[in-house]
Amino acid sequence: MPTRRLFGARTIAEPVRHVDILPTILDAIGAPVPPALDGRSLLTIASGAAADPAATYFESLSASINRGWAPLYGVSRGSLKYIDLPIPELYDLAADPAEAHDLMTARPAEARELQRLLAAVRGGERPSAPARENAETREQLRSLGYLAGAAPARDRYTEADDPKRLIEIDHAIDEVVSRFQRGDLRGAIALGEHVVQQRPDMAVSLVHLAFLYNQAGDHHRAAATIRRALALNPAADDVAALAGAYLTEAGLANETITLLAPYTRAPHPDVDVLIAYGVALATTGRSREALDVFARARALDPANGLPLVDAATVYLMSGERDRASAAFTEALAVDPTLARAHNGLGVIAAERKDYPAALEHWRRAVELDPRDYQTLFNLGDLLIKIGRFSDARPYWQRYLALSPTQIDASDREKVRRWLSNPP
């Protein structure tokens, strides 16, 4: 169909917005523009006619939702840009595009006008809340050291909560994660402790620090730290799930059961909470109840293979190898990236003396989770058993580098002696 050319090419100085594109297209083809649609048609401006500058709204809420800092809202109109924070800012972008000179004091009347405009724009908004990732994404984020610990909602913020005053802490939080990713666990813990000292009311840093303690094998400190994070925001299901997991790893499974029981009775319980609760039940010998909880978690999230892995682990602990193997295999059908399922199948294969299958599963598990020191130990141990000493060495070297010094002392000593005096 031939199209009609409305205008020739031209450049305008007036700032325009992405939300103006759809109204402009509708106007150009003669279609009605819904009155509730954001934006405005740009045909008037494109024709060369004068038009009042449109207001542009912007926001940045991630630091508020996840860290408890003040949310950032703002509006710009013409060359003026107003940023609403505990310490508000006003800039003239035409004269100061780098936003180096705050004009709040010099131009108070214009600041007040933009404040009124922003209040009108935000008049009908709904509270923001963090979205929930799927199970695979959550596991990937945790393996990288990224954890949520969403901050509790607040009605009031002070100048101490202004992100401008928290830039150094923001950089430090990023550096904590970077150190962990580089393998500098001790350095990550030291910096994480410093961040917590600076902002003891920031749940996400407590969650990070608890995660790092747990990675180091210091399960009791991990449990105590995650409890502090949960006390700041008891409604955070993801933090409750981690608290349950760390308590269980610290040998406090009964406390996990007591802590998580109220969360499991919610109309729509969090799947991670159910999994942590089921693991605690299994740890205390309540296997049948644990399997029922894992089945409930599976029904709530069929795309999540972790409940199947945990059910398989219960079967494995009770000597039901065939049922365990079937559940691990089903879990991998749901999610082929589950390292723990491969590890479990490797254990079963090794017990059946199917060493090629055991090695295949354990190598795949280590590919999926390179920091799984227990599987690294299993690989080295089996390779030595079948006389493949040179193949075993790199796995046991990685095991010594990654396994926490606080636990597995006998295994670490066994590996250290063998590496010092191999056959």
Sine and cosine of phi, psi and omega as CSV:
sin_phi,cos_phi,sin_psi,cos_psi,sin_omega,cos_omega
0.00,0.00,0.78,-0.63,0.00,-1.00
-0.92,0.40,0.55,-0.84,0.01,-1.00
-0.93,-0.36,0.44,-0.90,0.00,-1.00
-0.99,-0.15,0.78,-0.62,0.01,-1.00
-0.99,0.13,0.87,-0.49,-0.08,-1.00
-0.99,0.13,-0.65,0.76,-0.11,-0.99
-0.59,-0.81,0.37,-0.93,0.21,-0.98
-0.99,0.12,0.19,-0.98,0.01,-1.00
-0.91,0.42,0.69,-0.72,0.06,-1.00
-0.37,-0.93,0.32,-0.95,0.01,-1.00
-0.91,-0.41,0.67,-0.74,0.06,-1.00
-0.86,-0.51,0.48,-0.88,0.00,-1.00
-1.00,0.05,-0.30,0.95,-0.05,-1.00
-0.90,0.43,0.81,-0.59,0.09,-1.00
-0.91,0.42,0.70,-0.72,0.07,-1.00
-0.82,-0.58,0.10,-0.99,-0.19,-0.98
-0.77,-0.64,0.36,-0.93,0.07,-1.00
-0.89,0.46,-0.56,0.83,-0.03,-1.00
-0.93,0.38,-0.19,0.98,0.03,-1.00
-0.99,0.11,-0.22,0.98,-0.12,-0.99
-0.91,0.41,-0.78,0.63,-0.06,-1.00
-0.89,0.45,-0.73,0.68,0.05,-1.00
-0.86,0.52,-0.57,0.82,0.00,-1.00
-0.92,0.40,-0.69,0.72,0.00,-1.00
-0.89,0.45,-0.71,0.71,0.00,-1.00
-0.88,0.48,-0.67,0.74,0.01,-1.00
-0.91,0.42,-0.64,0.77,-0.05,-1.00
-0.91,0.40,-0.54,0.84,-0.01,-1.00
-1.00,-0.09,0.09,1.00,0.05,-1.00
0.99,0.17,0.27,0.96,0.03,-1.00
-1.00,0.04,0.50,-0.87,0.02,-1.00
-0.93,0.38,0.61,-0.80,0.05,-1.00
-0.99,-0.12,0.90,-0.43,-0.01,-1.00
-0.84,0.55,0.70,-0.71,-0.06,-1.00
-0.89,0.45,-0.44,0.90,-0.03,-1.00
-1.00,0.08,-0.05,1.00,-0.05,-1.00
-0.95,0.32,0.73,-0.69,0.08,-1.00
-0.91,0.40,0.52,-0.86,0.06,-1.00
1.00,-0.05,0.05,-1.00,-0.02,-1.00
-0.59,-0.80,0.38,-0.93,0.05,-1.00
-0.94,0.34,0.64,-0.77,-0.01,-1.00
-0.98,-0.18,0.15,0.99,-0.05,-1.00
-0.89,0.45,-0.60,0.80,0.01,-1.00
-0.88,0.47,-0.72,0.70,0.00,-1.00
-0.92,0.40,-0.64,0.77,-0.02,-1.00
-0.90,0.43,-0.45,0.89,0.01,-1.00
-0.98,0.18,-0.11,0.99,0.02,-1.00
0.98,-0.19,-0.05,1.00,-0.02,-1.00
-0.98,0.21,0.44,-0.90,0.04,-1.00
-0.97,0.23,0.52,-0.86,0.03,-1.00
-0.54,-0.84,0.56,-0.83,0.05,-1.00
-0.90,0.44,0.63,-0.78,0.01,-1.00
-0.89,0.45,0.67,-0.75,0.02,-1.00
-1.00,0.07,0.49,-0.87,0.05,-1.00
-1.00,0.08,0.63,-0.78,0.04,-1.00
-0.89,-0.45,0.84,-0.54,0.00,-1.00
-1.00,-0.09,0.59,-0.81,0.09,-1.00
-0.56,-0.83,0.35,-0.93,0.00,-1.00
-0.45,-0.89,0.37,-0.93,0.13,-0.99
-0.59,-0.81,0.94,-0.35,-0.17,-0.99
-0.89,-0.45,-0.08,1.00,-0.09,-1.00
-0.85,0.53,-0.74,0.68,-0.03,-1.00
-0.91,0.42,-0.51,0.86,0.03,-1.00
-0.95,0.30,-0.73,0.69,-0.05,-1.00
-0.92,0.39,-0.66,0.75,-0.13,-0.99
-0.99,-0.11,-0.41,0.91,-0.11,-0.99
-0.87,-0.49,-0.18,0.98,0.01,-1.00
0.99,0.14,0.23,0.97,0.02,-1.00
-1.00,0.10,0.13,-0.99,-0.01,-1.00
-0.92,0.40,0.67,-0.74,0.08,-1.00
-0.95,0.30,0.48,-0.87,0.01,-1.00
-0.95,-0.32,0.85,-0.53,0.11,-0.99
-0.82,-0.57,0.41,-0.91,0.04,-1.00
-0.23,-0.97,0.18,-0.98,0.02,-1.00
-0.51,-0.86,0.58,-0.81,0.09,-1.00
-0.79,-0.62,0.53,-0.85,0.05,-1.00
-0.51,-0.86,0.80,-0.60,-0.13,-0.99
0.90,0.44,-0.76,-0.65,0.00,-1.00
-1.00,-0.07,-0.07,1.00,-0.07,-1.00
-1.00,-0.05,0.66,-0.75,0.01,-1.00
-0.78,-0.63,0.85,-0.53,0.00,-1.00
-0.93,-0.37,0.73,-0.68,0.01,-1.00
-0.89,-0.46,0.87,-0.50,-0.07,-1.00
-1.00,-0.06,0.96,-0.29,0.04,-1.00
-0.63,-0.78,0.17,-0.99,0.10,-0.99
-0.80,0.60,-0.54,0.84,0.18,-0.98
-0.93,-0.38,1.00,-0.05,-0.13,-0.99
-0.94,0.35,0.34,-0.94,-0.05,-1.00
-0.69,-0.72,0.51,-0.86,0.07,-1.00
-0.66,-0.75,0.75,-0.66,-0.02,-1.00
-0.73,-0.69,0.51,-0.86,0.15,-0.99
-0.97,-0.24,0.98,-0.20,-0.14,-0.99
-0.93,0.37,-0.44,0.90,0.03,-1.00
-0.91,0.41,-0.66,0.75,-0.03,-1.00
-1.00,-0.06,-0.33,0.95,-0.14,-0.99
-0.60,-0.80,0.93,0.36,-0.06,-1.00
-0.90,0.43,-0.38,0.93,0.01,-1.00
-0.99,0.11,-0.03,1.00,-0.02,-1.00
0.80,0.60,0.78,0.63,-0.04,-1.00
-0.99,-0.12,-0.28,0.96,-0.11,-0.99
-0.82,-0.57,0.96,-0.28,0.00,-1.00
-0.97,0.26,0.77,-0.63,-0.08,-1.00
-0.95,-0.31,0.26,0.96,-0.05,-1.00
-0.84,0.55,-0.66,0.75,-0.02,-1.00
-0.98,0.20,-0.61,0.79,-0.10,-1.00
-0.97,0.25,-0.47,0.88,-0.08,-1.00
-0.73,-0.68,0.90,0.44,-0.11,-0.99
-0.91,0.42,-0.56,0.83,-0.04,-1.00
-0.91,0.42,-0.68,0.74,0.01,-1.00
-0.93,0.36,-0.57,0.82,0.06,-1.00
-0.89,0.45,-0.69,0.72,0.01,-1.00
-0.90,0.44,-0.60,0.80,0.02,-1.00
-0.90,0.43,-0.67,0.74,0.03,-1.00
-0.94,0.33,-0.53,0.85,0.09,-1.00
-0.89,0.46,-0.68,0.74,0.04,-1.00
-0.91,0.42,-0.63,0.78,0.02,-1.00
-0.90,0.43,-0.68,0.74,0.02,-1.00
-0.90,0.44,-0.67,0.74,0.02,-1.00
-0.87,0.49,-0.62,0.79,0.03,-1.00
-0.93,0.37,-0.64,0.77,0.00,-1.00
-0.90,0.44,-0.64,0.77,-0.08,-1.00
-1.00,0.03,0.08,1.00,-0.13,-0.99
-0.83,0.55,-0.63,0.78,-0.08,-1.00
-0.95,-0.31,0.33,0.94,-0.08,-1.00
-0.97,0.25,0.38,-0.92,0.06,-1.00
-0.97,-0.24,0.45,-0.89,0.00,-1.00
-0.86,0.50,0.56,-0.83,0.03,-1.00
-1.00,0.01,0.51,-0.86,0.04,-1.00
-0.58,-0.81,0.53,-0.85,0.00,-1.00
-0.93,0.36,0.62,-0.78,0.08,-1.00
-0.98,0.20,0.42,-0.91,-0.02,-1.00
-0.99,-0.12,0.83,-0.56,0.02,-1.00
-0.97,0.24,0.29,-0.96,0.11,-0.99
-0.97,0.25,0.15,-0.99,-0.14,-0.99
-0.88,0.48,-0.68,0.73,-0.04,-1.00
-0.89,0.45,-0.69,0.73,0.01,-1.00
-0.90,0.44,-0.66,0.75,0.02,-1.00
-0.88,0.48,-0.69,0.73,0.00,-1.00
-0.91,0.42,-0.64,0.77,0.03,-1.00
-0.90,0.44,-0.68,0.74,0.02,-1.00
-0.90,0.44,-0.67,0.74,0.00,-1.00
-0.90,0.43,-0.62,0.78,-0.01,-1.00
-0.91,0.42,-0.39,0.92,0.03,-1.00
-1.00,-0.06,-0.05,1.00,-0.01,-1.00
1.00,-0.04,0.07,1.00,0.04,-1.00
-1.00,-0.02,0.87,-0.49,-0.01,-1.00
-0.73,-0.68,0.43,-0.90,-0.15,-0.99
-0.99,0.11,-1.00,0.02,-0.09,-1.00
0.92,0.38,0.75,0.66,-0.08,-1.00
-0.79,0.61,0.66,-0.75,-0.06,-1.00
-0.97,0.25,0.51,-0.86,0.05,-1.00
-0.92,0.38,0.50,-0.87,0.03,-1.00
-0.91,0.41,0.60,-0.80,-0.01,-1.00
-0.75,-0.66,0.48,-0.88,0.02,-1.00
-0.99,-0.13,-0.30,0.95,-0.12,-0.99
-0.61,-0.79,0.65,-0.76,0.05,-1.00
-0.78,-0.62,0.50,-0.87,0.01,-1.00
-0.93,-0.38,0.05,-1.00,0.03,-1.00
-0.88,0.47,-0.43,0.90,0.04,-1.00
-0.93,0.38,-0.31,0.95,0.01,-1.00
-1.00,-0.09,-0.02,1.00,-0.02,-1.00
-0.94,0.35,0.81,-0.59,-0.03,-1.00
-0.82,0.57,-0.46,0.89,0.03,-1.00
-0.86,0.51,-0.52,0.85,-0.03,-1.00
-1.00,-0.01,0.04,1.00,-0.08,-1.00
-0.85,-0.52,0.32,0.95,-0.05,-1.00
-0.88,0.47,-0.67,0.74,-0.02,-1.00
-0.90,0.43,-0.64,0.77,0.04,-1.00
-0.92,0.39,-0.62,0.78,0.04,-1.00
-0.86,0.52,-0.72,0.70,0.03,-1.00
-0.90,0.44,-0.62,0.79,-0.01,-1.00
-0.91,0.41,-0.63,0.77,0.03,-1.00
-0.87,0.49,-0.71,0.70,0.03,-1.00
-0.89,0.46,-0.61,0.79,-0.02,-1.00
-0.94,0.35,-0.54,0.84,0.08,-1.00
-0.84,0.54,-0.75,0.66,0.00,-1.00
-0.90,0.43,-0.67,0.74,-0.01,-1.00
-0.89,0.46,-0.66,0.75,0.02,-1.00
-0.89,0.45,-0.66,0.75,0.03,-1.00
-0.89,0.47,-0.69,0.73,0.00,-1.00
-0.90,0.44,-0.52,0.85,0.02,-1.00
-0.98,0.19,-0.08,1.00,-0.01,-1.00
1.00,-0.02,0.11,0.99,0.01,-1.00
-1.00,-0.02,0.96,0.28,-0.07,-1.00
-0.92,0.40,-0.68,0.74,0.00,-1.00
-0.88,0.47,-0.69,0.73,0.02,-1.00
-0.91,0.40,-0.60,0.80,0.03,-1.00
-0.90,0.43,-0.66,0.75,0.02,-1.00
-0.90,0.43,-0.71,0.71,-0.01,-1.00
-0.86,0.50,-0.70,0.71,0.00,-1.00
-0.94,0.33,-0.60,0.80,0.06,-1.00
-0.88,0.48,-0.64,0.77,0.05,-1.00
-0.90,0.44,-0.61,0.79,0.03,-1.00
-0.91,0.42,-0.68,0.74,0.01,-1.00
-0.88,0.47,-0.67,0.74,0.00,-1.00
-0.90,0.43,-0.60,0.80,0.06,-1.00
-0.89,0.45,-0.61,0.79,-0.02,-1.00
-0.96,0.29,-0.63,0.78,-0.03,-1.00
-0.72,-0.69,0.97,0.25,-0.04,-1.00
-0.92,0.39,-0.20,0.98,0.00,-1.00
-0.99,-0.11,0.16,0.99,-0.04,-1.00
-0.98,-0.18,0.96,-0.28,-0.14,-0.99
-0.88,0.47,-0.61,0.79,-0.11,-0.99
-0.90,0.44,-0.57,0.82,0.02,-1.00
-0.95,0.32,-0.56,0.83,0.10,-0.99
-0.91,0.42,-0.63,0.78,0.04,-1.00
-0.90,0.43,-0.70,0.72,0.05,-1.00
-0.85,0.53,-0.73,0.68,-0.06,-1.00
-0.91,0.42,-0.64,0.76,0.05,-1.00
-0.87,0.48,-0.69,0.73,0.04,-1.00
-0.85,0.53,-0.70,0.72,-0.02,-1.00
-0.92,0.40,-0.68,0.73,0.08,-1.00
-0.85,0.53,-0.68,0.74,-0.03,-1.00
-0.91,0.41,-0.63,0.78,0.05,-1.00
-0.89,0.46,-0.54,0.84,0.00,-1.00
-0.99,0.16,-0.06,1.00,-0.02,-1.00
1.00,0.08,0.09,1.00,0.01,-1.00
-1.00,-0.02,0.96,0.29,-0.17,-0.99
-0.92,0.38,-0.54,0.84,-0.01,-1.00
-0.93,0.36,-0.66,0.75,0.06,-1.00
-0.93,0.36,-0.58,0.82,0.06,-1.00
-0.88,0.48,-0.71,0.71,-0.02,-1.00
-0.90,0.43,-0.68,0.73,-0.01,-1.00
-0.91,0.42,-0.62,0.79,-0.04,-1.00
-0.95,0.31,-0.66,0.75,0.00,-1.00
-0.93,0.37,-0.49,0.87,0.08,-1.00
-0.90,0.43,-0.60,0.80,0.06,-1.00
-0.89,0.46,-0.65,0.76,0.02,-1.00
-0.90,0.43,-0.67,0.75,-0.02,-1.00
-0.93,0.37,-0.55,0.83,0.03,-1.00
-0.90,0.44,-0.51,0.86,0.03,-1.00
-0.95,0.31,-0.49,0.87,-0.02,-1.00
-0.53,-0.85,0.98,0.19,-0.05,-1.00
-0.88,0.47,-0.30,0.95,-0.02,-1.00
-0.99,0.14,-0.07,1.00,-0.05,-1.00
-0.99,0.17,0.98,-0.19,-0.03,-1.00
-0.88,0.48,-0.62,0.79,-0.04,-1.00
-0.90,0.43,-0.60,0.80,0.04,-1.00
-0.94,0.33,-0.62,0.78,0.05,-1.00
-0.87,0.49,-0.66,0.75,0.01,-1.00
-0.89,0.46,-0.69,0.73,0.04,-1.00
-0.91,0.42,-0.63,0.77,0.03,-1.00
-0.86,0.51,-0.69,0.72,0.04,-1.00
-0.89,0.47,-0.69,0.72,-0.01,-1.00
-0.89,0.45,-0.69,0.72,-0.04,-1.00
-0.94,0.34,-0.61,0.79,0.06,-1.00
-0.88,0.48,-0.68,0.73,0.01,-1.00
-0.89,0.45,-0.69,0.72,0.02,-1.00
-0.91,0.41,-0.40,0.92,0.05,-1.00
-1.00,0.09,0.09,1.00,-0.01,-1.00
0.99,0.11,0.33,0.94,-0.07,-1.00
-0.88,-0.47,0.74,0.67,-0.08,-1.00
-0.88,0.47,-0.58,0.82,0.02,-1.00
-0.90,0.45,-0.57,0.82,0.06,-1.00
-0.93,0.37,-0.58,0.82,0.08,-1.00
-0.86,0.51,-0.72,0.70,-0.02,-1.00
-0.87,0.50,-0.70,0.71,0.01,-1.00
-0.91,0.42,-0.67,0.74,-0.03,-1.00
-0.91,0.41,-0.70,0.71,-0.17,-0.98
-1.00,0.00,-0.28,0.96,-0.05,-1.00
-0.79,0.61,-0.71,0.70,0.01,-1.00
-0.89,0.46,-0.57,0.82,0.02,-1.00
-0.92,0.40,-0.59,0.81,-0.04,-1.00
-0.94,0.33,-0.31,0.95,-0.01,-1.00
-1.00,0.01,0.06,1.00,0.04,-1.00
-0.91,0.41,0.47,-0.88,0.01,-1.00
-0.84,0.55,-0.60,0.80,0.02,-1.00
-0.76,-0.65,0.98,0.21,-0.10,-1.00
-0.92,0.39,0.46,-0.89,0.05,-1.00
-0.95,0.32,0.71,-0.70,-0.05,-1.00
-0.90,0.45,-0.65,0.76,0.02,-1.00
-0.90,0.44,-0.57,0.82,0.08,-1.00
-0.89,0.45,-0.71,0.71,0.02,-1.00
-0.88,0.47,-0.66,0.75,0.00,-1.00
-0.89,0.45,-0.73,0.69,0.01,-1.00
-0.89,0.46,-0.61,0.79,0.03,-1.00
-0.91,0.41,-0.70,0.71,0.02,-1.00
-0.89,0.45,-0.64,0.77,0.03,-1.00
-0.88,0.47,-0.66,0.75,0.03,-1.00
-0.90,0.44,-0.67,0.74,0.04,-1.00
-0.87,0.49,-0.70,0.71,0.01,-1.00
-0.89,0.45,-0.62,0.78,-0.02,-1.00
-0.90,0.43,-0.52,0.85,0.00,-1.00
-1.00,-0.02,0.19,0.98,0.07,-1.00
1.00,0.04,0.10,0.99,-0.02,-1.00
-1.00,-0.09,0.90,0.44,-0.16,-0.99
-0.90,0.44,-0.69,0.72,-0.04,-1.00
-0.89,0.46,-0.69,0.73,0.04,-1.00
-0.90,0.44,-0.63,0.78,0.01,-1.00
-0.88,0.47,-0.70,0.71,0.00,-1.00
-0.89,0.46,-0.60,0.80,0.05,-1.00
-0.90,0.44,-0.64,0.76,0.01,-1.00
-0.92,0.39,-0.66,0.75,0.02,-1.00
-0.90,0.43,-0.60,0.80,0.05,-1.00
-0.90,0.43,-0.60,0.80,0.04,-1.00
-0.91,0.42,-0.68,0.73,0.04,-1.00
-0.89,0.45,-0.65,0.76,0.02,-1.00
-0.88,0.47,-0.65,0.76,0.00,-1.00
-0.92,0.40,-0.56,0.83,-0.01,-1.00
-0.96,0.29,-0.51,0.86,-0.05,-1.00
-0.63,-0.78,0.99,0.17,-0.05,-1.00
-0.88,0.47,-0.37,0.93,0.00,-1.00
-0.99,0.11,0.00,1.00,-0.02,-1.00
-0.98,-0.18,0.89,-0.45,-0.02,-1.00
-1.00,0.09,-0.15,0.99,-0.08,-1.00
-0.89,0.45,-0.64,0.77,0.05,-1.00
-0.86,0.51,-0.57,0.82,0.06,-1.00
-0.92,0.38,-0.64,0.77,0.04,-1.00
-0.88,0.47,-0.69,0.72,-0.02,-1.00
-0.94,0.35,-0.61,0.79,0.08,-1.00
-0.89,0.45,-0.67,0.75,0.03,-1.00
-0.88,0.48,-0.61,0.79,0.02,-1.00
-0.90,0.43,-0.62,0.79,0.07,-1.00
-0.89,0.46,-0.71,0.71,0.04,-1.00
-0.88,0.48,-0.66,0.75,-0.02,-1.00
-0.89,0.45,-0.67,0.74,0.01,-1.00
-0.90,0.43,-0.49,0.87,-0.02,-1.00
-1.00,-0.06,0.11,0.99,0.07,-1.00
1.00,0.09,0.13,0.99,0.00,-1.00
-1.00,0.00,0.98,0.21,-0.14,-0.99
-0.90,0.44,-0.66,0.75,-0.04,-1.00
-0.91,0.42,-0.69,0.72,0.01,-1.00
-0.92,0.40,-0.61,0.79,0.03,-1.00
-0.90,0.44,-0.72,0.69,-0.01,-1.00
-0.87,0.49,-0.67,0.74,0.00,-1.00
-0.90,0.44,-0.66,0.75,-0.02,-1.00
-0.94,0.35,-0.65,0.76,0.06,-1.00
-0.88,0.47,-0.68,0.73,0.00,-1.00
-0.91,0.42,-0.65,0.76,0.04,-1.00
-0.90,0.43,-0.62,0.78,0.02,-1.00
-0.87,0.49,-0.66,0.75,0.01,-1.00
-0.94,0.35,-0.47,0.88,0.09,-1.00
-0.92,0.39,-0.56,0.83,0.04,-1.00
-0.96,0.27,-0.69,0.73,-0.07,-1.00
-0.56,-0.83,0.99,-0.17,-0.06,-1.00
-0.91,0.40,-0.14,0.99,-0.07,-1.00
-1.00,-0.07,0.15,0.99,-0.07,-1.00
-0.99,0.16,0.98,-0.19,-0.02,-1.00
-0.88,0.48,-0.61,0.80,-0.05,-1.00
-0.90,0.43,-0.53,0.85,0.05,-1.00
-0.92,0.40,-0.68,0.73,0.05,-1.00
-0.90,0.44,-0.64,0.77,0.01,-1.00
-0.88,0.47,-0.70,0.72,0.01,-1.00
-0.89,0.46,-0.67,0.74,0.04,-1.00
-0.91,0.41,-0.54,0.84,0.07,-1.00
-0.91,0.42,-0.65,0.76,0.04,-1.00
-0.88,0.48,-0.72,0.69,-0.01,-1.00
-0.89,0.45,-0.69,0.72,0.01,-1.00
-0.89,0.45,-0.64,0.76,0.01,-1.00
-0.91,0.42,-0.64,0.76,0.03,-1.00
-0.89,0.45,-0.51,0.86,0.02,-1.00
-1.00,0.02,0.11,0.99,0.00,-1.00
0.89,0.46,0.41,0.91,0.14,-0.99
-1.00,-0.02,0.97,0.25,-0.16,-0.99
-0.91,0.41,-0.61,0.79,0.05,-1.00
-0.86,0.51,-0.66,0.75,0.01,-1.00
-0.92,0.38,-0.64,0.77,0.02,-1.00
-0.88,0.48,-0.71,0.70,0.00,-1.00
-0.90,0.45,-0.63,0.77,0.00,-1.00
-0.89,0.46,-0.72,0.70,-0.01,-1.00
-0.92,0.40,-0.67,0.74,-0.05,-1.00
-0.93,0.36,-0.60,0.80,0.06,-1.00
-0.90,0.44,-0.65,0.76,0.03,-1.00
-0.91,0.42,-0.63,0.78,0.02,-1.00
-0.88,0.48,-0.66,0.75,-0.01,-1.00
-0.94,0.34,-0.56,0.83,0.09,-1.00
-0.88,0.48,-0.65,0.76,-0.04,-1.00
-0.97,0.23,-0.53,0.85,-0.02,-1.00
-0.67,-0.74,1.00,0.10,-0.08,-1.00
-0.89,0.46,-0.25,0.97,-0.03,-1.00
-0.99,-0.11,0.12,0.99,-0.02,-1.00
-0.98,0.21,1.00,0.02,-0.10,-0.99
-0.92,0.38,-0.49,0.87,0.01,-1.00
-0.91,0.41,-0.65,0.76,0.06,-1.00
-0.93,0.36,-0.58,0.81,0.09,-1.00
-0.86,0.50,-0.66,0.75,0.06,-1.00
-0.89,0.46,-0.72,0.69,-0.02,-1.00
-0.86,0.52,-0.68,0.73,0.01,-1.00
-0.87,0.49,-0.77,0.64,0.00,-1.00
-0.88,0.48,-0.67,0.74,-0.04,-1.00
-0.89,0.46,-0.70,0.71,-0.02,-1.00
-0.94,0.35,-0.66,0.76,0.01,-1.00
-0.88,0.47,-0.61,0.79,0.07,-1.00
-0.92,0.40,-0.66,0.75,-0.01,-1.00
-0.86,0.51,-0.59,0.81,-0.02,-1.00
-0.99,-0.13,0.23,0.97,0.15,-0.99
0.99,0.11,0.24,0.97,-0.01,-1.00
-0.99,-0.17,0.95,0.32,-0.17,-0.99
-0.91,0.41,-0.69,0.73,-0.04,-1.00
-0.92,0.40,-0.54,0.84,0.05,-1.00
-0.94,0.34,-0.51,0.86,-0.05,-1.00
-0.96,0.29,-0.56,0.83,-0.15,-0.99
-0.79,0.61,-0.80,0.60,-0.07,-1.00
-0.89,0.47,-0.54,0.84,0.01,-1.00
-0.92,0.38,-0.67,0.74,-0.02,-1.00
-0.96,0.26,-0.48,0.88,0.10,-0.99
-0.90,0.43,-0.68,0.73,0.05,-1.00
-0.92,0.40,-0.58,0.82,0.04,-1.00
-0.86,0.50,-0.73,0.68,-0.02,-1.00
-0.90,0.45,-0.58,0.82,-0.02,-1.00
-0.95,0.32,-0.48,0.88,-0.14,-0.99
-0.96,-0.27,-0.45,0.90,-0.09,-1.00
-0.95,0.30,0.67,-0.74,-0.01,-1.00
-0.90,0.44,0.66,-0.75,0.00,-1.00
-0.94,0.33,-0.35,0.94,-0.06,-1.00
-0.97,0.24,-0.32,0.95,-0.05,-1.00
-0.78,-0.63,0.18,-0.98,0.03,-1.00
0.83,0.56,0.64,0.76,-0.05,-1.00
-0.88,0.47,-0.64,0.77,-0.04,-1.00
-0.93,0.38,-0.65,0.76,0.03,-1.00
-0.91,0.41,-0.66,0.75,0.01,-1.00
-0.89,0.46,-0.65,0.76,0.02,-1.00
-0.91,0.41,-0.64,0.76,0.04,-1.00
-0.87,0.50,-0.71,0.70,-0.01,-1.00
-0.92,0.40,-0.67,0.74,-0.03,-1.00
-0.88,0.48,-0.69,0.72,0.00,-1.00
-0.90,0.44,-0.67,0.74,-0.05,-1.00
-0.92,0.39,-0.67,0.75,0.01,-1.00
-0.90,0.43,-0.49,0.87,0.01,-1.00
-0.98,0.21,-0.50,0.87,-0.05,-1.00
-0.67,-0.74,0.92,0.39,-0.01,-1.00
-0.93,0.36,0.39,-0.92,0.04,-1.00
-0.87,0.49,0.00,0.00,0.00,0.00
